[in-house]
Amino acid sequence: MRLPTGQISRFGNLKSLLQRFAFLALIGLTFALMLIGKADTILVERARDAVADAVTPVLRVMSEPASVISDFVNNLHELAAIREENAKLREENARLLQWQSAAQKLESENKSLRSLTSLVPEPNATFVTARVVADTGGAFAQSILITAGQTSGVRKGQVVLTGEGLVGRVMQAGQLSARVLLITDINSRIPVLVGEAGNRAILAGDNSLRPRLLFLGNKNAAAPGDKVVTSGDAEAFPPGLPIGQVARVDEGAVEVEPFVVRDKVQHVRVADYGLTGILTQQPAK
Amino acid sequence: MQTTVLQRMDNTARRFVPFGVTLMLMLFAMTPTYIPGLSHITPMYALMAVYFWSIYRPDLLGYGATFSIGILEDLLSGTPLGSGALILLLCQRVVFSQQKFFNNKPFGIIWLAFALVAAGAGLLRWICVGLVASSGFTPPGQMLTSYLMTVAMYPIIGGLLARAHMKLLAQP
């Protein structure tokens, strides 16, 4: 059956009217959601957890090819440098053996001294290892999604590390996945100690590759090459975790180069030090 | 001619290609590439896909689909909920309203127009996130680099999308 042209244009009009209405309604909805996101953060966080849990398996599969290629390229690099590496490792091994004997001596000395001073031992940490499946946020937020959640014992506020140093802390924990706020994120503030003198400061991210030091007594308190470690203030992080080293001291700012190269991170460890940091809402049971 | 059930299923599946491809691109933007320095300046892949389909197949990617992709992106990436969806919807609206302009234009013009649309989208997103997020405005440098990456990547992504369009949605 063929419709008369008048009827077609009327249908067309109705369709474009509906489309315009849908557009306006959805724009209104985005503004409403922005307000809800500001007002009711718990509801939005639950939604984020649920979506992250659902999508993590997909992201895990999608991240596989890049991971395989990266491993392959790394292997090639390693093969090329294998002789050099071997010589270097032998040398390092000899040096480490010396350190080992020194450490053993110090440990026994430490033990005997502790028995004298009745020191309360620091709590032992438990670790969960997880894969990084998504690197999200781009220019607006610096966070990663990992493949371990509450079922593996991951909780909000826990510390995330690699062998090199601090990555960040758990910002949200779903059942099967968790979001980690990186130390470079604009919301990240970490109490730190700088250099051998141990000057106190706050390490603040600004979404760039290098976070900055704030509230450092004076600018001379930091020099390029100074190590930056967590101070353990505010109970959010245990003291002494390596973060990075001072890269540049400028008029206005002290920049820190993190030890962890974010783009190379494939696996992380989530550490539970039993701390009731500022990010947790309820104290750990 | 009567269509068989299989044909009808095939047709339905094909109608979901624009949505599916846009969704995959949005997720692809989040997967780690292990290339140093890239994760800070990820291009806005979803924006490219929404722009492309809004020009060539406005019938198959509606406002509802675009909205859901934007919301999903916001939920996953930890950006203020609604900010990503808003700019995708506005981008789509702009393209829909200029349908006559985009008709049969050479690629260079489409690319140039994309550079403009992406600039507006990037700026608006930056303002939106800055106003809504508790951390305030992010340094504009990264947004600018991300924008330049987005414009630079469009020919590649646009080419791939055009292939998908011709292969899967070729009109008889």
Interface residues (C-beta under 8 A of the other chain):
Chain A: Q19 A22 F23 L26 I27 L29 T30 F31 A32 L33 M34 I36 G37 K38 V44 A47 R48 V51 A52 V55 V58 L59 M62 S63 A66 S67 I69 S70 V132 V133 A134 D135 T136 G137 G138 A139 F140 A141 Q142 S143 I144 L145 M171 R179 I186 N187 D206 N207 S208 L209 V261 R262 D263 K264 V265 Q266
Chain B: L27 F28 A29 M30 T31 P32 T33 Y34 I35 P36 G37 L38 S39 H40 I41 T42 M44 G62 Y63 G64 F67 G70 I71 L72 L75 L76 S77 G78 T79 P80 L81 G82 S83 A85 L86 L89 L90 R93 F96 R125 W126 C128 V129 V132 A133 S134 S135 G136 T138 P139 G141 Q142 M143 T145 S146
